[in-house]
Amino acid sequence: MGFSSTFHGGCPGNTLGVATLCKDKTLEEVISLLKGIKCGYKPTSCPDQLAKACENIINS
């Protein structure tokens, strides 16, 4: 589909944790849970980037 599977500035442990928490959830559920989460002073986070990727999949 052409979607990136890269998290920018993330760490492997966080990414694996988020993936485990999202298992067996719909894209809509993942978006609802993760959209808008920030990482400290950064404007986004690994969970937020995953929510945005899910939105891109739904909107494509």
N, C-alpha and C positions, 0 to 999 in steps of 0.2 A: 504493500500500500504506500510505501514511501515515508513512513513515519520513523522518526529517530527513536532509538531505544537507549539514549544516553542521558544520564543525569549530569548536569553541569555543577561541579563543585560539591558533589555529594560524597558520602563515605560508604564503603561496602556494607558495613553493619546496619546502618540506617536503611539502606535500600533493601536488604534482605528482610529486615523487620517489617517494613512497609508492605513488601510483597506478601509476606506471611499473613499479615492482618487483612489484606485484600482478597485472599483466596476464597473462592466460592461466593463472592459478592458480584452484583451486576455493576456495569459501568456507572450507572446512575447512583448507586449506593457509594461507590468509590469516590465519585465527584462530590457527593454530599458530605462525606466524612472528611475529605482532605483539602478541598478547595479553600484557598485563602490562608493556609497555615504559613507562617513566616518563620525564618530561621534567624533568630537574633535580630540584628539590624538590617539583614538582607531583605530585599523585596519579595523573595520567593523561598521555597524549600524543596527538598526532594518530594515530599508528599504533594505539595502544590503543583510541581511540574508533572507528576503523574496524573493528577486531576485534569490538568490542561491537556495532556496527551489523550486522556479518555474523552474529553470534550471534542477534540479534533477527530477522533474516530467516529463519534456519534454524528458529527456535522459533515462528514465526508460522504 
